[in-house]
């Protein structure tokens, strides 16, 4: 049997470097095609959320250029219409570029410009690649540079993704943790420090620590998002604003506010906005505190649920799937493991982002594509992992009250309550005797003659110790 290989049809485009073969039905042009061919590195593509944010940036630029008389209304409206198609994800297949390209994102900026120009010209009945009457640089990139447009799109995409997916997921886990606090309010358990028995607390108190970790992480993320509202647009190549104007910038800011419904503002210093990305690093650092909090919570829960008979066994987690291919009836803390692995991965991405932010040379940080890829990927994975963890594990946790009671009663650290009555040294002696002879604290303190049974029972009351 002979398989026929479908041949791709091409059109020929010409740029400053010569002729380029571009797939006939694709809206991208020569610069996109060159990047596509030159950077066949891995499978990571520029995130579609950045493309959508970039389309918003192009739309706002067109609106501003029309308003100040720099762009013909008919041409500008065609640009706006195509931007709306991109925003609605009707043209996803026309953005093929790798993350691992030029660090300024210039090729992705041109990908947008070429797709918008070609699609707009096609809508006017023109041939792809002719760029008449709408040109990628002269019209779609009017008053702009990759060096200010790309970081502008970076900020827009992070703010949108954070508000659309990350913050709702954080609010969800806070809600579930608060629910568990109420459920576990009066259940007293033994505390643990250094992985050793400590003094008692309630399960509710333990979970309140988790809740507050997440709440504080949310506050940090929200505060860091405020810095991302300042946009680089208007700095053009190096921050001076060559080939643009203050009128364009003001019109752009007003338009992007309307398009996104977020209170974006003009950067106070565009030299900083092009050459460094501390606002994104600040955001990534804030997000990393959420990662650390979720990692701690997931680990605590899987340790507390260990067993069911030979571990701590104080929590019972939902049985979602069989845990072993060889051991029948085994149930593993898979959701804890999944979110923990996400957290470990994101810690690595954070370090990559942090180091990338340190490498702004002269007037441009040329690590923009990896910074935005890491940041958007972190938002996506953390949001999904939290949602899964909440729905498939956290919300369904119940207590093994019998095991909690047993562990509490067996603990030697209840002896701490004796300190004010008999002193630290005698309390230590009581604990040591109870441990070495495998007897209760009550038996030990009575045998040593330090307290009567009645006195001991009056002092050792876990309810008073929490």
DRENDO-1510 file (C-alpha; in Angstrom, 1 decimal, always signed):
<recs>
REC; n; res; u; v; w
REC; 1; UNK; +0.0; +0.0; +0.0 .
REC; 2; UNK; +1.4; +3.3; -1.0 .
REC; 3; UNK; +0.6; +6.3; +1.2 .
REC; 4; UNK; +0.3; +9.6; -0.5 .
REC; 5; UNK; +2.1; +12.4; +1.3 .
REC; 6; UNK; +0.1; +15.6; +1.3 .
REC; 7; UNK; +2.2; +18.4; -0.1 .
REC; 8; UNK; +2.0; +21.8; +1.6 .
REC; 9; UNK; +1.3; +24.6; -0.7 .
REC; 10; UNK; +3.4; +27.8; -0.3 .
REC; 11; UNK; +3.4; +31.4; -1.2 .
REC; 12; UNK; +6.6; +33.4; -1.7 .
REC; 13; UNK; +7.1; +36.5; +0.5 .
REC; 14; UNK; +10.1; +38.9; +0.4 .
REC; 15; UNK; +11.7; +40.7; +3.3 .
REC; 16; UNK; +15.0; +42.6; +3.8 .
REC; 17; UNK; +16.9; +39.3; +3.8 .
REC; 18; UNK; +15.3; +37.9; +0.6 .
REC; 19; UNK; +12.6; +35.5; -0.4 .
REC; 20; UNK; +10.8; +33.2; +2.1 .
REC; 21; UNK; +8.4; +30.3; +1.5 .
REC; 22; UNK; +5.3; +30.7; +3.7 .
REC; 23; UNK; +2.5; +28.1; +4.0 .
REC; 24; UNK; -0.2; +29.4; +1.6 .
REC; 25; UNK; -3.1; +29.3; +4.0 .
REC; 26; UNK; -1.4; +30.6; +7.1 .
REC; 27; UNK; -1.8; +34.3; +8.0 .
REC; 28; UNK; +1.7; +34.7; +9.3 .
REC; 29; UNK; +4.4; +36.1; +7.1 .
REC; 30; UNK; +8.1; +36.0; +6.4 .
REC; 31; UNK; +9.5; +37.0; +9.8 .
REC; 32; UNK; +7.3; +34.5; +11.6 .
REC; 33; UNK; +8.4; +31.8; +9.1 .
REC; 34; UNK; +12.0; +32.5; +9.6 .
REC; 35; UNK; +11.6; +32.2; +13.3 .
REC; 36; UNK; +9.6; +29.0; +12.9 .
REC; 37; UNK; +12.5; +27.5; +10.9 .
REC; 38; UNK; +15.4; +28.9; +12.9 .
REC; 39; UNK; +14.2; +27.9; +16.4 .
REC; 40; UNK; +13.1; +24.3; +16.3 .
REC; 41; UNK; +13.9; +23.9; +20.0 .
REC; 42; UNK; +11.6; +21.7; +22.1 .
REC; 43; UNK; +7.8; +21.8; +22.0 .
REC; 44; UNK; +7.1; +24.8; +24.2 .
REC; 45; UNK; +5.1; +27.5; +22.3 .
REC; 46; UNK; +4.4; +31.1; +23.2 .
REC; 47; UNK; +1.4; +30.8; +25.6 .
REC; 48; UNK; -1.9; +31.6; +24.0 .
REC; 49; UNK; -2.8; +33.8; +26.9 .
REC; 50; UNK; +0.1; +36.1; +26.0 .
REC; 51; UNK; -1.1; +36.1; +22.3 .
REC; 52; UNK; -4.6; +37.2; +23.5 .
REC; 53; UNK; -3.0; +39.9; +25.7 .
REC; 54; UNK; -0.9; +41.0; +22.7 .
REC; 55; UNK; -4.0; +41.3; +20.5 .
REC; 56; UNK; -5.5; +43.6; +23.2 .
REC; 57; UNK; -2.3; +45.6; +23.1 .
REC; 58; UNK; -2.6; +45.9; +19.2 .
REC; 59; UNK; -6.2; +46.8; +19.5 .
REC; 60; UNK; -5.6; +49.5; +22.0 .
REC; 61; UNK; -2.7; +50.9; +19.8 .
REC; 62; UNK; -5.0; +51.0; +16.8 .
REC; 63; UNK; -7.7; +52.8; +18.7 .
REC; 64; UNK; -5.2; +55.4; +20.0 .
REC; 65; UNK; -3.7; +55.9; +16.5 .
REC; 66; UNK; -7.1; +56.4; +15.0 .
REC; 67; UNK; -8.0; +58.9; +17.7 .
REC; 68; UNK; -4.9; +61.0; +17.2 .
REC; 69; UNK; -5.2; +60.9; +13.4 .
REC; 70; UNK; -2.2; +58.8; +12.7 .
REC; 71; UNK; -4.1; +55.9; +11.3 .
REC; 72; UNK; -6.8; +55.8; +8.6 .
REC; 73; UNK; -10.1; +54.9; +10.3 .
REC; 74; UNK; -10.9; +52.2; +7.7 .
REC; 75; UNK; -7.5; +50.5; +8.1 .
REC; 76; UNK; -7.6; +50.9; +11.9 .
REC; 77; UNK; -11.1; +49.3; +12.1 .
REC; 78; UNK; -9.9; +46.3; +10.1 .
REC; 79; UNK; -7.0; +45.9; +12.5 .
REC; 80; UNK; -9.4; +46.1; +15.5 .
REC; 81; UNK; -11.7; +43.5; +13.9 .
REC; 82; UNK; -8.9; +41.0; +13.5 .
REC; 83; UNK; -7.6; +41.7; +17.0 .
REC; 84; UNK; -11.1; +40.8; +18.2 .
REC; 85; UNK; -10.9; +37.5; +16.3 .
REC; 86; UNK; -7.6; +36.7; +18.0 .
REC; 87; UNK; -9.0; +37.6; +21.4 .
REC; 88; UNK; -11.9; +35.2; +20.7 .
REC; 89; UNK; -9.4; +32.5; +19.9 .
REC; 90; UNK; -10.5; +32.1; +16.3 .
REC; 91; UNK; -7.0; +32.3; +14.9 .
REC; 92; UNK; -5.0; +30.2; +17.4 .
REC; 93; UNK; -3.4; +28.0; +14.7 .
REC; 94; UNK; -1.6; +31.0; +13.3 .
REC; 95; UNK; +0.7; +31.5; +16.3 .
REC; 96; UNK; +3.3; +28.7; +16.0 .
REC; 97; UNK; +6.4; +30.2; +17.5 .
REC; 98; UNK; +8.7; +28.6; +20.1 .
REC; 99; UNK; +9.3; +30.1; +23.5 .
REC; 100; UNK; +13.0; +29.6; +22.8 .
REC; 101; UNK; +13.4; +32.5; +20.3 .
REC; 102; UNK; +14.8; +36.0; +20.6 .
REC; 103; UNK; +14.7; +37.1; +24.2 .
REC; 104; UNK; +12.9; +40.4; +23.3 .
REC; 105; UNK; +9.9; +38.6; +21.8 .
REC; 106; UNK; +10.4; +40.5; +18.5 .
REC; 107; UNK; +9.4; +37.6; +16.4 .
REC; 108; UNK; +6.2; +37.1; +18.4 .
REC; 109; UNK; +5.4; +40.8; +18.0 .
REC; 110; UNK; +5.9; +40.4; +14.2 .
REC; 111; UNK; +3.8; +37.2; +14.3 .
REC; 112; UNK; +0.9; +39.3; +15.6 .
REC; 113; UNK; +1.6; +42.1; +13.1 .
REC; 114; UNK; +1.7; +39.8; +10.2 .
REC; 115; UNK; -1.3; +37.8; +11.1 .
REC; 116; UNK; -3.3; +41.0; +11.7 .
REC; 117; UNK; -2.2; +42.5; +8.4 .
REC; 118; UNK; -2.8; +39.4; +6.3 .
REC; 119; UNK; -6.2; +38.6; +7.8 .
REC; 120; UNK; -7.3; +42.3; +7.5 .
REC; 121; UNK; -6.2; +42.4; +3.9 .
REC; 122; UNK; -8.0; +39.2; +3.2 .
REC; 123; UNK; -11.1; +40.6; +4.7 .
REC; 124; UNK; -10.7; +43.4; +2.2 .
REC; 125; UNK; -10.4; +40.9; -0.7 .
REC; 126; UNK; -6.7; +41.2; -1.0 .
REC; 127; UNK; -4.1; +38.4; -1.4 .
REC; 128; UNK; -2.0; +37.2; +1.5 .
REC; 129; UNK; +1.5; +38.4; +1.6 .
REC; 130; UNK; +0.9; +41.6; -0.5 .
REC; 131; UNK; +0.4; +43.8; +2.6 .
REC; 132; UNK; -1.6; +46.3; +0.8 .
REC; 133; UNK; -3.3; +48.4; +2.0 .
REC; 134; UNK; -2.4; +47.2; +5.5 .
REC; 135; UNK; +1.3; +46.7; +6.4 .
REC; 136; UNK; +2.6; +44.7; +9.4 .
REC; 137; UNK; +5.1; +47.4; +10.4 .
REC; 138; UNK; +3.6; +50.6; +9.1 .
REC; 139; UNK; +0.1; +50.1; +10.4 .
REC; 140; UNK; -0.1; +47.2; +12.9 .
REC; 141; UNK; +3.1; +48.3; +14.6 .
REC; 142; UNK; +2.6; +52.0; +14.3 .
REC; 143; UNK; +4.1; +54.0; +17.2 .
REC; 144; UNK; +5.3; +50.8; +18.8 .
REC; 145; UNK; +8.4; +48.6; +19.2 .
REC; 146; UNK; +8.7; +45.0; +20.3 .
REC; 147; UNK; +10.7; +46.3; +23.2 .
REC; 148; UNK; +7.8; +48.2; +24.7 .
REC; 149; UNK; +4.9; +46.1; +23.3 .
REC; 150; UNK; +6.1; +42.7; +24.4 .
REC; 151; UNK; +6.5; +43.7; +28.1 .
REC; 152; UNK; +3.2; +45.5; +27.9 .
REC; 153; UNK; +1.5; +42.3; +26.8 .
REC; 154; UNK; +3.5; +40.4; +29.5 .
REC; 155; UNK; +1.9; +42.5; +32.2 .
REC; 156; UNK; -1.6; +42.4; +30.7 .
REC; 157; UNK; -1.4; +38.6; +30.4 .
REC; 158; UNK; -0.2; +38.1; +34.0 .
REC; 159; UNK; -2.8; +40.4; +35.5 .
REC; 160; UNK; -5.6; +38.7; +33.5 .
REC; 161; UNK; -4.5; +35.2; +34.3 .
REC; 162; UNK; -4.1; +36.0; +37.9 .
REC; 163; UNK; -7.6; +37.4; +38.2 .
REC; 164; UNK; -9.3; +34.9; +36.0 .
REC; 165; UNK; -7.8; +31.7; +37.4 .
REC; 166; UNK; -5.3; +32.0; +40.2 .
REC; 167; UNK; -7.2; +34.2; +42.6 .
REC; 168; UNK; -10.4; +32.2; +42.3 .
REC; 169; UNK; -8.5; +29.0; +43.1 .
REC; 170; UNK; -6.9; +30.6; +46.1 .
REC; 171; UNK; -10.3; +31.8; +47.3 .
REC; 172; UNK; -11.6; +28.3; +46.9 .
REC; 173; UNK; -8.9; +26.7; +49.1 .
REC; 174; UNK; -9.4; +29.4; +51.7 .
REC; 175; UNK; -13.2; +28.6; +51.7 .
REC; 176; UNK; -12.5; +24.8; +52.1 .
REC; 177; UNK; -10.0; +25.3; +54.8 .
REC; 178; UNK; -12.4; +27.5; +56.8 .
REC; 179; UNK; -15.0; +24.9; +56.4 .
REC; 180; UNK; -12.7; +22.3; +57.9 .
REC; 181; UNK; -11.8; +24.6; +60.7 .
REC; 182; UNK; -15.5; +24.7; +61.6 .
REC; 183; UNK; -15.9; +21.0; +61.3 .
REC; 184; UNK; -12.9; +20.2; +63.5 .
REC; 185; UNK; -13.4; +22.9; +66.0 .
REC; 186; UNK; -13.5; +21.0; +69.3 .
REC; 187; UNK; -11.3; +18.0; +68.5 .
REC; 188; UNK; -8.1; +18.0; +70.6 .
REC; 189; UNK; -5.0; +16.3; +69.2 .
REC; 190; UNK; -1.4; +16.1; +70.0 .
REC; 191; UNK; +0.9; +18.7; +68.4 .
REC; 192; UNK; +4.2; +18.0; +66.8 .
REC; 193; UNK; +7.4; +20.0; +66.5 .
REC; 194; UNK; +10.7; +18.7; +65.1 .
REC; 195; UNK; +8.5; +15.6; +64.0 .
REC; 196; UNK; +8.3; +14.8; +67.7 .
REC; 197; UNK; +5.3; +14.9; +70.1 .
REC; 198; UNK; +4.6; +18.4; +71.5 .
REC; 199; UNK; +1.8; +20.0; +73.5 .
REC; 200; UNK; -1.9; +19.7; +72.4 .
REC; 201; UNK; -3.9; +21.9; +70.1 .
REC; 202; UNK; -7.2; +21.4; +68.3 .
REC; 203; UNK; -7.4; +20.2; +64.8 .
REC; 204; UNK; -9.2; +23.5; +64.0 .
REC; 205; UNK; -6.2; +25.4; +65.3 .
REC; 206; UNK; -3.9; +23.4; +63.1 .
REC; 207; UNK; -6.0; +24.1; +60.0 .
REC; 208; UNK; -6.3; +27.7; +60.9 .
REC; 209; UNK; -2.5; +27.9; +60.4 .
REC; 210; UNK; -3.0; +26.6; +56.9 .
REC; 211; UNK; -5.8; +29.0; +56.2 .
REC; 212; UNK; -3.7; +32.0; +57.3 .
REC; 213; UNK; -0.7; +30.8; +55.2 .
REC; 214; UNK; -3.0; +30.9; +52.1 .
REC; 215; UNK; -4.6; +34.2; +53.1 .
REC; 216; UNK; -1.3; +35.9; +53.5 .
REC; 217; UNK; -0.1; +34.5; +50.2 .
REC; 218; UNK; -3.2; +35.9; +48.5 .
REC; 219; UNK; -2.5; +39.4; +50.0 .
REC; 220; UNK; +1.1; +39.3; +48.7 .
REC; 221; UNK; +0.0; +38.3; +45.2 .
REC; 222; UNK; -2.6; +41.1; +45.1 .
REC; 223; UNK; -0.1; +43.7; +46.3 .
REC; 224; UNK; +2.4; +42.6; +43.7 .
REC; 225; UNK; -0.2; +42.7; +41.0 .
REC; 226; UNK; -0.5; +46.5; +41.6 .
REC; 227; UNK; +3.0; +47.0; +40.2 .
REC; 228; UNK; +2.1; +45.1; +37.1 .
REC; 229; UNK; -0.6; +47.7; +36.3 .
REC; 230; UNK; +2.2; +50.0; +35.1 .
REC; 231; UNK; +2.8; +49.4; +31.3 .
REC; 232; UNK; +5.9; +50.0; +29.2 .
REC; 233; UNK; +4.0; +51.1; +26.2 .
REC; 234; UNK; +5.4; +54.3; +24.7 .
REC; 235; UNK; +9.1; +53.6; +25.4 .
REC; 236; UNK; +9.6; +52.1; +21.9 .
REC; 237; UNK; +13.2; +50.9; +21.3 .
REC; 238; UNK; +15.2; +52.0; +24.3 .
REC; 239; UNK; +12.8; +54.0; +26.5 .
REC; 240; UNK; +13.0; +57.4; +24.8 .
REC; 241; UNK; +9.7; +57.1; +23.0 .
REC; 242; UNK; +11.2; +57.7; +19.5 .
REC; 243; UNK; +8.5; +57.5; +16.8 .
REC; 244; UNK; +5.6; +57.8; +19.2 .
REC; 245; UNK; +4.0; +60.6; +21.2 .
REC; 246; UNK; +2.4; +61.4; +24.5 .
REC; 247; UNK; -1.0; +61.6; +22.9 .
REC; 248; UNK; -0.6; +58.1; +21.6 .
REC; 249; UNK; +0.4; +56.9; +25.1 .
REC; 250; UNK; -2.6; +58.6; +26.8 .
REC; 251; UNK; -5.0; +57.2; +24.2 .
REC; 252; UNK; -3.5; +53.7; +24.5 .
REC; 253; UNK; -3.8; +53.6; +28.3 .
REC; 254; UNK; -7.4; +54.7; +28.1 .
REC; 255; UNK; -8.2; +52.1; +25.4 .
REC; 256; UNK; -6.5; +49.3; +27.3 .
REC; 257; UNK; -8.4; +50.1; +30.4 .
REC; 258; UNK; -11.7; +49.8; +28.5 .
REC; 259; UNK; -10.6; +46.6; +26.7 .
REC; 260; UNK; -9.3; +44.8; +29.8 .
REC; 261; UNK; -11.4; +46.4; +32.5 .
REC; 262; UNK; -8.3; +46.7; +34.6 .
REC; 263; UNK; -6.8; +50.1; +35.8 .
REC; 264; UNK; -3.6; +50.0; +33.8 .
REC; 265; UNK; -1.4; +53.0; +33.9 .
REC; 266; UNK; +1.6; +54.5; +32.1 .
REC; 267; UNK; +5.0; +53.4; +33.4 .
REC; 268; UNK; +6.7; +56.1; +35.5 .
REC; 269; UNK; +10.0; +55.3; +33.9 .
REC; 270; UNK; +10.1; +53.5; +30.6 .
REC; 271; UNK; +13.9; +52.9; +30.7 .
REC; 272; UNK; +13.3; +50.7; +33.8 .
REC; 273; UNK; +10.3; +49.0; +32.2 .
REC; 274; UNK; +12.3; +47.9; +29.1 .
REC; 275; UNK; +15.6; +47.0; +30.7 .
REC; 276; UNK; +14.3; +45.2; +33.9 .
REC; 277; UNK; +11.4; +43.2; +35.0 .
REC; 278; UNK; +11.4; +43.6; +38.8 .
REC; 279; UNK; +7.6; +43.9; +38.9 .
REC; 280; UNK; +7.3; +40.4; +37.4 .
REC; 281; UNK; +10.0; +39.0; +39.7 .
REC; 282; UNK; +8.1; +40.5; +42.7 .
REC; 283; UNK; +5.0; +38.9; +41.5 .
REC; 284; UNK; +6.8; +35.6; +40.9 .
REC; 285; UNK; +8.2; +35.8; +44.5 .
REC; 286; UNK; +4.7; +36.4; +45.9 .
REC; 287; UNK; +3.4; +33.5; +43.9 .
REC; 288; UNK; +6.3; +31.4; +45.3 .
REC; 289; UNK; +5.1; +32.0; +48.8 .
REC; 290; UNK; +1.8; +30.4; +47.8 .
REC; 291; UNK; +3.8; +27.5; +46.3 .
REC; 292; UNK; +5.6; +27.0; +49.6 .
REC; 293; UNK; +2.4; +27.2; +51.6 .
REC; 294; UNK; +0.6; +24.6; +49.4 .
REC; 295; UNK; +3.7; +22.3; +49.6 .
REC; 296; UNK; +3.7; +22.5; +53.4 .
REC; 297; UNK; -0.1; +21.8; +53.7 .
REC; 298; UNK; +0.0; +18.9; +51.2 .
REC; 299; UNK; +2.9; +17.3; +53.1 .
REC; 300; UNK; +1.3; +17.7; +56.5 .
REC; 301; UNK; -1.9; +16.1; +55.2 .
REC; 302; UNK; -0.2; +13.1; +53.6 .
REC; 303; UNK; +1.9; +12.6; +56.8 .
REC; 304; UNK; -1.2; +12.9; +59.1 .
REC; 305; UNK; -3.1; +10.5; +56.8 .
REC; 306; UNK; -0.3; +8.0; +56.8 .
REC; 307; UNK; -1.2; +4.4; +57.7 .
REC; 308; UNK; -3.9; +3.5; +57.8 .
REC; 309; UNK; -2.7; +1.3; +60.7 .
REC; 310; UNK; +1.0; +1.7; +60.9 .
REC; 311; UNK; +1.4; +5.5; +60.4 .
REC; 312; UNK; +0.0; +8.6; +62.2 .
REC; 313; UNK; -3.5; +7.9; +60.8 .
REC; 314; UNK; -5.3; +10.9; +62.2 .
REC; 315; UNK; -6.8; +12.0; +58.9 .
REC; 316; UNK; -8.7; +9.9; +56.5 .
REC; 317; UNK; -8.4; +11.1; +52.9 .
REC; 318; UNK; -10.8; +10.3; +50.0 .
REC; 319; UNK; -10.2; +7.0; +48.2 .
REC; 320; UNK; -10.0; +8.2; +44.6 .
REC; 321; UNK; -8.3; +5.3; +42.9 .
REC; 322; UNK; -6.4; +2.1; +43.7 .
REC; 323; UNK; -3.0; +2.9; +45.0 .
REC; 324; UNK; -0.9; -0.1; +44.0 .
REC; 325; UNK; -0.6; -2.6; +41.1 .
REC; 326; UNK; +0.6; -5.3; +43.5 .
REC; 327; UNK; -0.9; -4.5; +47.0 .
REC; 328; UNK; -4.7; -5.0; +47.0 .
REC; 329; UNK; -6.7; -2.4; +48.9 .
REC; 330; UNK; -3.9; +0.2; +49.1 .
REC; 331; UNK; -5.0; +3.9; +48.9 .
REC; 332; UNK; -2.3; +6.5; +48.4 .
REC; 333; UNK; -2.4; +10.3; +48.9 .
REC; 334; UNK; -2.2; +11.0; +45.2 .
REC; 335; UNK; -3.6; +14.5; +45.3 .
REC; 336; UNK; -1.1; +15.5; +47.9 .
REC; 337; UNK; +1.6; +14.0; +45.7 .
REC; 338; UNK; +0.3; +15.7; +42.6 .
REC; 339; UNK; +0.3; +19.2; +44.1 .
REC; 340; UNK; +3.6; +18.6; +45.8 .
REC; 341; UNK; +5.2; +17.7; +42.4 .
REC; 342; UNK; +3.7; +20.9; +40.9 .
REC; 343; UNK; +5.2; +22.9; +43.8 .
REC; 344; UNK; +8.6; +21.4; +43.3 .
REC; 345; UNK; +8.5; +22.1; +39.5 .
REC; 346; UNK; +7.4; +25.7; +40.2 .
REC; 347; UNK; +10.2; +26.3; +42.7 .
REC; 348; UNK; +12.5; +25.5; +39.8 .
REC; 349; UNK; +10.7; +27.8; +37.4 .
REC; 350; UNK; +10.9; +30.6; +40.0 .
REC; 351; UNK; +14.6; +30.2; +40.2 .
REC; 352; UNK; +14.9; +30.4; +36.4 .
REC; 353; UNK; +12.6; +33.5; +36.4 .
REC; 354; UNK; +14.6; +35.1; +39.2 .
REC; 355; UNK; +17.9; +34.6; +37.4 .
REC; 356; UNK; +16.4; +35.8; +34.1 .
REC; 357; UNK; +15.3; +39.0; +35.8 .
REC; 358; UNK; +18.9; +39.6; +36.9 .
REC; 359; UNK; +20.2; +39.6; +33.3 .
REC; 360; UNK; +19.0; +42.9; +32.0 .
REC; 361; UNK; +21.9; +44.3; +30.0 .
REC; 362; UNK; +22.0; +48.0; +29.2 .
REC; 363; UNK; +18.6; +49.1; +27.8 .
REC; 364; UNK; +16.9; +45.7; +27.4 .
REC; 365; UNK; +16.3; +42.6; +29.3 .
REC; 366; UNK; +16.5; +39.9; +26.6 .
REC; 367; UNK; +15.0; +37.0; +28.6 .
REC; 368; UNK; +11.4; +38.1; +28.2 .
REC; 369; UNK; +10.1; +35.0; +26.6 .
REC; 370; UNK; +11.3; +32.6; +29.3 .
REC; 371; UNK; +10.1; +35.0; +32.0 .
REC; 372; UNK; +6.6; +35.2; +30.7 .
REC; 373; UNK; +6.5; +31.5; +29.8 .
REC; 374; UNK; +7.5; +30.5; +33.4 .
REC; 375; UNK; +5.1; +33.0; +35.0 .
REC; 376; UNK; +2.1; +32.0; +33.0 .
REC; 377; UNK; +2.9; +28.3; +33.4 .
REC; 378; UNK; +3.2; +28.8; +37.1 .
REC; 379; UNK; -0.2; +30.5; +37.3 .
REC; 380; UNK; -1.8; +27.8; +35.2 .
REC; 381; UNK; -0.3; +24.8; +37.1 .
REC; 382; UNK; -0.9; +26.3; +40.6 .
REC; 383; UNK; -4.5; +27.2; +39.8 .
REC; 384; UNK; -5.2; +23.7; +38.4 .
REC; 385; UNK; -3.4; +21.9; +41.2 .
REC; 386; UNK; -5.2; +23.9; +43.9 .
REC; 387; UNK; -8.6; +23.2; +42.3 .
REC; 388; UNK; -7.8; +19.5; +42.0 .
REC; 389; UNK; -6.5; +19.3; +45.5 .
REC; 390; UNK; -9.5; +21.0; +47.0 .
REC; 391; UNK; -12.1; +19.0; +45.1 .
REC; 392; UNK; -10.5; +15.5; +45.2 .
REC; 393; UNK; -8.8; +15.6; +48.6 .
REC; 394; UNK; -9.2; +18.5; +51.0 .
REC; 395; UNK; -12.9; +18.9; +50.9 .
REC; 396; UNK; -13.4; +15.2; +51.6 .
REC; 397; UNK; -11.0; +14.8; +54.6 .
REC; 398; UNK; -12.6; +13.3; +57.7 .
REC; 399; UNK; -11.0; +12.6; +61.1 .
REC; 400; UNK; -10.1; +9.3; +62.7 .
REC; 401; UNK; -11.2; +10.4; +66.1 .
REC; 402; UNK; -10.2; +7.2; +67.8 .
REC; 403; UNK; -6.7; +7.5; +66.6 .
REC; 404; UNK; -6.5; +11.2; +67.5 .
REC; 405; UNK; -7.6; +10.3; +71.1 .
REC; 406; UNK; -5.2; +7.4; +71.4 .
REC; 407; UNK; -2.2; +9.5; +70.2 .
REC; 408; UNK; -3.2; +12.3; +72.6 .
REC; 409; UNK; -3.5; +10.0; +75.6 .
REC; 410; UNK; -0.2; +8.3; +74.7 .
REC; 411; UNK; +1.8; +11.4; +74.5 .
REC; 412; UNK; +4.4; +12.2; +77.1 .
REC; 413; UNK; +4.4; +15.9; +76.3 .
REC; 414; UNK; +1.3; +16.5; +78.3 .
REC; 415; UNK; +3.9; +16.6; +81.1 .
REC; 416; UNK; +4.6; +20.2; +80.1 .
REC; 417; UNK; +1.5; +21.3; +82.1 .
REC; 418; UNK; +3.2; +20.1; +85.3 .
REC; 419; UNK; +6.1; +22.6; +84.9 .
REC; 420; UNK; +4.4; +25.4; +86.9 .
REC; 421; UNK; +3.5; +22.9; +89.8 .
REC; 422; UNK; +6.6; +20.7; +90.2 .
REC; 423; UNK; +9.2; +22.4; +88.0 .
REC; 424; UNK; +11.0; +21.6; +84.8 .
REC; 425; UNK; +13.5; +19.1; +86.3 .
REC; 426; UNK; +11.0; +17.0; +88.1 .
REC; 427; UNK; +8.7; +17.1; +85.0 .
REC; 428; UNK; +11.5; +15.8; +82.9 .
REC; 429; UNK; +12.1; +13.0; +85.4 .
REC; 430; UNK; +8.4; +12.0; +85.2 .
REC; 431; UNK; +8.5; +11.9; +81.4 .
REC; 432; UNK; +11.7; +9.9; +81.3 .
REC; 433; UNK; +10.4; +7.4; +83.9 .
REC; 434; UNK; +7.1; +7.0; +82.0 .
REC; 435; UNK; +9.0; +6.4; +78.7 .
REC; 436; UNK; +11.6; +4.0; +80.0 .
REC; 437; UNK; +9.1; +1.9; +82.0 .
REC; 438; UNK; +6.3; +2.1; +79.4 .
REC; 439; UNK; +3.8; +3.5; +82.0 .
REC; 440; UNK; +1.5; +6.5; +82.0 .
REC; 441; UNK; +2.5; +9.9; +83.2 .
REC; 442; UNK; +0.0; +9.6; +86.0 .
REC; 443; UNK; +1.6; +6.3; +87.2 .
REC; 444; UNK; +5.1; +7.9; +87.0 .
REC; 445; UNK; +4.3; +11.1; +88.9 .
REC; 446; UNK; +2.5; +9.1; +91.6 .
REC; 447; UNK; +5.3; +6.6; +91.9 .
REC; 448; UNK; +7.8; +9.4; +92.3 .
REC; 449; UNK; +5.6; +11.0; +94.9 .
REC; 450; UNK; +5.4; +14.4; +93.3 .
REC; 451; UNK; +1.6; +14.6; +93.0 .
REC; 452; UNK; -1.5; +12.7; +94.0 .
REC; 453; UNK; -3.9; +11.2; +91.5 .
REC; 454; UNK; -6.4; +14.0; +92.1 .
REC; 455; UNK; -3.8; +16.7; +91.7 .
REC; 456; UNK; -2.5; +15.2; +88.5 .
REC; 457; UNK; -6.0; +14.9; +86.9 .
REC; 458; UNK; -6.7; +18.5; +87.9 .
REC; 459; UNK; -3.6; +19.8; +86.1 .
REC; 460; UNK; -3.4; +17.4; +83.1 .
REC; 461; UNK; -6.5; +18.5; +81.2 .
REC; 462; UNK; -6.0; +18.8; +77.4 .
REC; 463; UNK; -9.0; +21.1; +77.1 .
REC; 464; UNK; -7.3; +23.7; +79.3 .
REC; 465; UNK; -4.0; +23.2; +77.5 .
REC; 466; UNK; -5.2; +24.4; +74.0 .
</recs>
